[in-house]
Amino acid sequence: METVMAFVVGGLYAAAVYMMLRRSIVKLVIGLVLLGNAANLLIFTAGGLTRGAPPLIAEGALLPDGAVADPLTQALILTAIVIGFGVLAFAVVLIHRAYEVVQAVNMDKMKDTDT
């Protein structure tokens, strides 16, 4: 399963880089979203894809019984999702305002407006 996830992460990174190299600012933001999702999947895959119980330790025991899920990677990904959503919301507002001022989504045309 880790091999399949490695290929999925690689494909998402490739698609993100391709989208970020386009001249449209909308495609740039879509590439940033794909890059964030690829990073989240990479962290999740690196943490291990073990299906298990919550990491609760019984009273009097030193270790949990059986296979347990790693809570650290889940917490990191949850935090990254929230931060990514905030960045996406900011980028959408920024693009909307830039389009109102420049009337173009092409970054070359936006560069030509500088005086």
Backbone as CSV, one residue per row, in Angstrom:
resi,resn,N_x,N_y,N_z,CA_x,CA_y,CA_z,C_x,C_y,C_z
1,MET,0.812,-1.189,0.000,0.000,0.000,0.000,0.865,1.267,0.000
2,GLU,2.025,1.182,0.664,2.913,2.338,0.687,3.447,2.671,-0.701
3,THR,3.652,1.640,-1.529,4.139,1.873,-2.887,3.105,2.628,-3.704
4,VAL,1.853,2.247,-3.585,0.784,2.942,-4.310,0.697,4.391,-3.851
5,MET,0.779,4.607,-2.545,0.713,5.967,-2.018,1.916,6.793,-2.468
6,ALA,3.077,6.160,-2.611,4.257,6.872,-3.099,4.040,7.361,-4.527
7,PHE,3.432,6.523,-5.363,3.130,6.943,-6.728,2.072,8.036,-6.766
8,VAL,1.093,7.958,-5.892,0.053,8.998,-5.827,0.672,10.321,-5.395
9,VAL,1.531,10.287,-4.390,2.188,11.505,-3.920,3.071,12.085,-5.022
10,GLY,3.809,11.234,-5.709,4.641,11.699,-6.817,3.821,12.321,-7.928
11,GLY,2.690,11.713,-8.245,1.804,12.274,-9.266,1.228,13.614,-8.850
12,LEU,0.855,13.730,-7.580,0.332,15.011,-7.094,1.410,16.090,-7.115
13,TYR,2.627,15.745,-6.726,3.721,16.723,-6.793,3.980,17.149,-8.242
14,ALA,3.976,16.194,-9.159,4.209,16.520,-10.569,3.102,17.423,-11.107
15,ALA,1.857,17.110,-10.783,0.738,17.942,-11.236,0.811,19.331,-10.615
16,ALA,1.226,19.405,-9.360,1.332,20.703,-8.688,2.409,21.572,-9.332
17,VAL,3.549,20.987,-9.611,4.622,21.753,-10.248,4.197,22.190,-11.643
18,TYR,3.539,21.315,-12.389,3.060,21.668,-13.728,2.076,22.834,-13.659
19,MET,1.138,22.778,-12.720,0.149,23.846,-12.606,0.794,25.155,-12.144
20,MET,1.781,25.088,-11.291,2.414,26.303,-10.792,3.293,26.964,-11.851
21,LEU,3.698,26.223,-12.875,4.513,26.796,-13.944,3.673,27.441,-15.042
22,ARG,2.373,27.329,-14.980,1.491,27.970,-15.959,1.473,29.473,-15.714
23,ARG,1.053,30.246,-16.685,1.058,31.697,-16.569,-0.204,32.251,-15.926
24,SER,-1.198,31.431,-15.688,-2.438,31.891,-15.078,-2.316,31.849,-13.556
25,ILE,-2.784,32.902,-12.914,-2.683,32.958,-11.454,-3.662,31.995,-10.795
26,VAL,-4.768,31.689,-11.475,-5.723,30.722,-10.942,-5.091,29.321,-10.929
27,LYS,-4.390,28.982,-11.984,-3.710,27.686,-12.031,-2.575,27.616,-11.010
28,LEU,-1.971,28.763,-10.711,-0.952,28.803,-9.674,-1.541,28.420,-8.321
29,VAL,-2.706,28.938,-8.009,-3.341,28.620,-6.727,-3.784,27.163,-6.695
30,ILE,-4.298,26.654,-7.797,-4.669,25.240,-7.856,-3.435,24.369,-7.640
31,GLY,-2.306,24.769,-8.210,-1.053,24.046,-7.983,-0.615,24.086,-6.527
32,LEU,-0.818,25.224,-5.867,-0.483,25.310,-4.451,-1.361,24.393,-3.608
33,VAL,-2.628,24.292,-3.967,-3.529,23.387,-3.246,-3.087,21.938,-3.443
34,LEU,-2.760,21.580,-4.680,-2.276,20.217,-4.939,-0.972,19.940,-4.197
35,LEU,-0.111,20.930,-4.125,1.153,20.767,-3.405,0.911,20.524,-1.918
36,GLY,-0.037,21.254,-1.345,-0.375,21.049,0.061,-0.952,19.668,0.318
37,ASN,-1.831,19.204,-0.581,-2.401,17.868,-0.431,-1.342,16.782,-0.592
38,ALA,-0.416,16.994,-1.513,0.664,16.018,-1.691,1.547,15.961,-0.447
39,ALA,1.823,17.107,0.144,2.634,17.119,1.364,1.909,16.415,2.509
40,ASN,0.597,16.620,2.608,-0.176,15.935,3.652,-0.139,14.425,3.465
41,LEU,-0.320,13.970,2.231,-0.259,12.528,1.971,1.138,11.968,2.223
42,LEU,2.163,12.765,1.935,3.530,12.315,2.193,3.766,12.124,3.687
43,ILE,3.306,13.062,4.489,3.446,12.935,5.943,2.670,11.729,6.444
44,PHE,1.456,11.565,5.927,0.616,10.450,6.349,1.250,9.114,5.981
45,THR,1.821,9.027,4.788,2.464,7.787,4.351,3.743,7.526,5.139
46,ALA,4.502,8.568,5.410,5.742,8.398,6.174,5.454,7.948,7.604
47,GLY,4.302,8.341,8.144,3.931,7.924,9.492,3.501,6.476,9.578
48,GLY,3.244,5.862,8.468,2.829,4.461,8.443,1.334,4.332,8.232
49,LEU,0.968,3.370,7.411,-0.436,3.152,7.085,-0.965,1.949,7.855
50,THR,-0.825,1.979,9.155,-1.258,0.875,9.992,-2.665,1.130,10.485
51,ARG,-3.549,0.190,10.190,-4.887,0.277,10.763,-4.818,-0.285,12.160
52,GLY,-5.254,0.496,13.099,-5.177,0.024,14.465,-6.134,0.774,15.358
53,ALA,-6.074,0.410,16.598,-6.936,1.010,17.608,-6.366,2.361,18.033
54,PRO,-7.143,3.157,18.746,-6.593,4.394,19.296,-5.446,4.085,20.248
55,PRO,-4.463,4.965,20.321,-3.286,4.692,21.161,-3.573,4.920,22.649
56,LEU,-4.417,4.111,23.210,-4.741,4.205,24.629,-4.028,3.095,25.384
57,ILE,-3.441,3.448,26.507,-2.706,2.486,27.325,-3.584,2.108,28.515
58,ALA,-3.755,0.817,28.698,-4.576,0.340,29.814,-3.900,0.668,31.141
59,GLU,-4.695,0.751,32.189,-4.166,1.085,33.507,-3.233,-0.031,33.989
60,GLY,-2.052,0.371,34.389,-1.071,-0.587,34.886,-0.160,-1.146,33.807
61,ALA,-0.426,-0.890,32.549,0.406,-1.398,31.454,1.428,-0.338,31.053
62,LEU,2.518,-0.797,30.464,3.541,0.124,29.978,3.367,0.461,28.504
63,LEU,2.783,-0.461,27.757,2.578,-0.276,26.315,1.138,-0.602,25.966
64,PRO,0.638,-0.021,24.877,-0.715,-0.383,24.443,-0.744,-1.792,23.869
65,ASP,-1.906,-2.412,23.914,-2.063,-3.768,23.389,-2.332,-3.720,21.892
66,GLY,-1.597,-4.507,21.121,-1.838,-4.635,19.689,-1.336,-3.441,18.891
67,ALA,-1.798,-3.390,17.626,-1.392,-2.316,16.727,-2.203,-1.057,17.033
68,VAL,-1.514,0.044,17.081,-2.185,1.317,17.352,-1.847,2.313,16.241
69,ALA,-2.738,3.259,16.036,-2.512,4.311,15.051,-1.588,5.373,15.644
70,ASP,-0.781,5.993,14.791,0.142,7.028,15.245,-0.591,8.366,15.320
71,PRO,-0.772,8.935,16.507,-1.525,10.185,16.614,-0.738,11.413,16.162
72,LEU,0.588,11.341,16.129,1.383,12.504,15.764,1.164,12.901,14.312
73,THR,1.208,11.946,13.412,1.002,12.279,11.995,-0.419,12.783,11.756
74,GLN,-1.385,12.229,12.454,-2.762,12.698,12.290,-2.908,14.132,12.765
75,ALA,-2.256,14.474,13.872,-2.316,15.846,14.385,-1.603,16.813,13.448
76,LEU,-0.459,16.397,12.906,0.263,17.253,11.962,-0.567,17.517,10.709
77,ILE,-1.204,16.481,10.181,-2.000,16.645,8.972,-3.225,17.502,9.230
78,LEU,-3.873,17.314,10.369,-5.029,18.134,10.698,-4.641,19.605,10.795
79,THR,-3.519,19.890,11.414,-3.040,21.263,11.493,-2.709,21.812,10.111
80,ALA,-2.077,21.010,9.280,-1.726,21.446,7.925,-2.964,21.706,7.083
81,ILE,-4.016,20.919,7.270,-5.258,21.140,6.524,-5.871,22.474,6.900
82,VAL,-5.898,22.785,8.181,-6.475,24.054,8.634,-5.660,25.235,8.118
83,ILE,-4.350,25.151,8.205,-3.499,26.230,7.706,-3.627,26.355,6.196
84,GLY,-3.678,25.236,5.487,-3.845,25.261,4.040,-5.154,25.901,3.623
85,PHE,-6.227,25.643,4.367,-7.503,26.268,4.049,-7.437,27.774,4.245
86,GLY,-6.754,28.226,5.294,-6.591,29.657,5.508,-5.794,30.317,4.397
87,VAL,-4.731,29.678,3.962,-3.915,30.205,2.868,-4.718,30.229,1.573
88,LEU,-5.510,29.196,1.329,-6.341,29.157,0.129,-7.369,30.283,0.140
89,ALA,-8.014,30.510,1.280,-8.995,31.593,1.372,-8.332,32.947,1.113
90,PHE,-7.154,33.157,1.676,-6.426,34.403,1.442,-6.048,34.551,-0.028
91,ALA,-5.589,33.473,-0.656,-5.184,33.530,-2.063,-6.372,33.828,-2.970
92,VAL,-7.536,33.256,-2.665,-8.718,33.517,-3.487,-9.115,34.985,-3.392
93,VAL,-9.092,35.548,-2.195,-9.415,36.968,-2.034,-8.381,37.838,-2.737
94,LEU,-7.113,37.476,-2.644,-6.059,38.228,-3.302,-6.207,38.185,-4.819
95,ILE,-6.533,37.018,-5.367,-6.741,36.898,-6.811,-7.944,37.723,-7.245
96,HIS,-9.008,37.674,-6.476,-10.204,38.439,-6.814,-9.897,39.934,-6.851
97,ARG,-9.160,40.404,-5.874,-8.811,41.830,-5.837,-7.864,42.187,-6.975
98,ALA,-6.906,41.343,-7.276,-5.984,41.606,-8.384,-6.728,41.627,-9.709
99,TYR,-7.705,40.749,-9.870,-8.480,40.745,-11.110,-9.327,42.015,-11.231
100,GLU,-9.868,42.502,-10.110,-10.636,43.748,-10.157,-9.777,44.926,-10.590
101,VAL,-8.532,44.958,-10.150,-7.654,46.085,-10.466,-7.085,45.966,-11.876
102,VAL,-6.593,44.793,-12.237,-5.853,44.619,-13.484,-6.745,44.156,-14.636
103,GLN,-7.840,43.483,-14.334,-8.736,42.898,-15.340,-8.037,41.828,-16.177
104,ALA,-7.145,41.068,-15.531,-6.453,39.973,-16.213,-6.023,38.947,-15.168
105,VAL,-5.997,37.676,-15.584,-5.495,36.625,-14.702,-4.144,36.095,-15.170
106,ASN,-3.673,36.580,-16.316,-2.372,36.184,-16.831,-1.291,36.982,-16.116
107,MET,-0.299,36.288,-15.593,0.735,36.974,-14.816,1.600,37.875,-15.672
108,ASP,1.751,37.593,-16.961,2.502,38.478,-17.833,1.802,39.831,-17.985
109,LYS,0.495,39.796,-18.104,-0.256,41.043,-18.210,-0.255,41.800,-16.887
110,MET,-0.218,41.087,-15.788,-0.147,41.757,-14.493,1.202,42.447,-14.311
111,LYS,2.244,41.844,-14.857,3.575,42.442,-14.742,3.682,43.713,-15.587
112,ASP,2.952,43.769,-16.701,3.001,44.929,-17.576,2.325,46.150,-16.976
113,THR,1.516,45.971,-15.946,0.816,47.099,-15.342,1.717,47.881,-14.398
114,ASP,2.883,47.341,-14.048,3.802,48.066,-13.173,4.387,49.249,-13.932
115,THR,4.500,50.366,-13.253,5.083,51.543,-13.923,6.378,51.942,-13.280
